[in-house]
Amino acid sequence: MSDTFTFKQKGQINVVLNQARQDYDEPIVKKQDSGSKHFSFEKIEEKLNQFVGMEEIKKTVKEIYAWIYVNRLRKQYSLKTDTQALHMLFKGNPGTGKTTVARLLGELFSDMGVLSKGHLIEAERADLVGEYIGQTAQKTRELIKKAQGGILFIDEAYSLARGGEKDFGKEAIDTLVKHMEDKKGEFILILAGYSDEMDFFMEMNPGLPSRFPIQISFPNYNEHELLLITDQMIENKEYKFTSEARKKLERHLKFKVNQHEKSFSNGRYVRNLVEKMIRQQAVRLLREGVPDRVSLLTIRSSDITIEEGKEKSYDLSDQNQEGITLSQY
């Protein structure tokens, strides 16, 4: 297996997983009642398969698991083993699943004995950078201490380098790099952010790229994937779209994707949209009087309050009067 896994998609997260622990003789996975020797991976794989898209990410997680598993088998047969660090870069826009995948990796590596706890500590620039000399290193060390046995996830990590050489952000970077070496195998570092900004951040810090041998990109969702995510959310909450409501939603999502907005938050945007339409449905039902069961289930086009405008040009469906037939997921 190559030392570096790089997938050409848009997105980002940096996870530093140090694999140089000296406990290779321990079981690779915890014993489970299922009887499967790969229960830890199968459990995470099942969770990943519930997510829309993310095919390359799912493939990468499997490769990492397989590498650790085979490496430990080689150890048992007194064969040479590779002790490379599994530092990771996750590149992607908001709402593409970076934090979720980081949590699942923590769970997987805890089950495998790579990490003692597997918990996730989320941080941003303000949590690391101080206001006076010496404060930054102290704050950064405290965060690393909290992340011991788990994952330290730093969002918008590129902001640490925005101030140049005199900025305290550089002190945070230097402290992180030092502890990546001093505390190998004790924590995973994840640096997250937009793809372009993270690439620039790596270019401005020549010593960093080699410390993150695994690079995973999280692409934006297309309109079909966003619609599928919406369907899943609606079904899980026990609602149904009318045919016209779903057409309106599909038109809107296609418009948003074609806008190519850098700030578009993908799955997070869909979640907020779903929550808003549920509130709008509640207001409509309150106005209409005591609803029956079908009414309580039904999301109509009027419940989806969005500014259409140019979006109508993307609508290829007939503009018939809204019916009561509910779309099926």
Secondary structure as UniProt FT lines:
FT   STRAND          5..6
FT   STRAND          12..17
FT   TURN            24..25
FT   TURN            33..34
FT   TURN            37..38
FT   HELIX           39..48
FT   TURN            49..50
FT   HELIX           55..76
FT   TURN            77..78
FT   STRAND          86..92
FT   TURN            94..95
FT   HELIX           98..112
FT   STRAND          120..123
FT   HELIX           125..128
FT   TURN            133..134
FT   HELIX           135..146
FT   TURN            147..149
FT   STRAND          151..154
FT   TURN            155..156
FT   HELIX           157..161
FT   TURN            162..163
FT   TURN            165..166
FT   HELIX           168..182
FT   TURN            183..186
FT   STRAND          188..193
FT   HELIX           195..204
FT   TURN            206..207
FT   HELIX           209..211
FT   STRAND          214..218
FT   HELIX           223..236
FT   TURN            237..238
FT   STRAND          240..242
FT   HELIX           243..259
FT   TURN            262..263
FT   HELIX           267..288
FT   HELIX           293..297
FT   STRAND          298..299
FT   HELIX           301..303
FT   HELIX           309..314
//
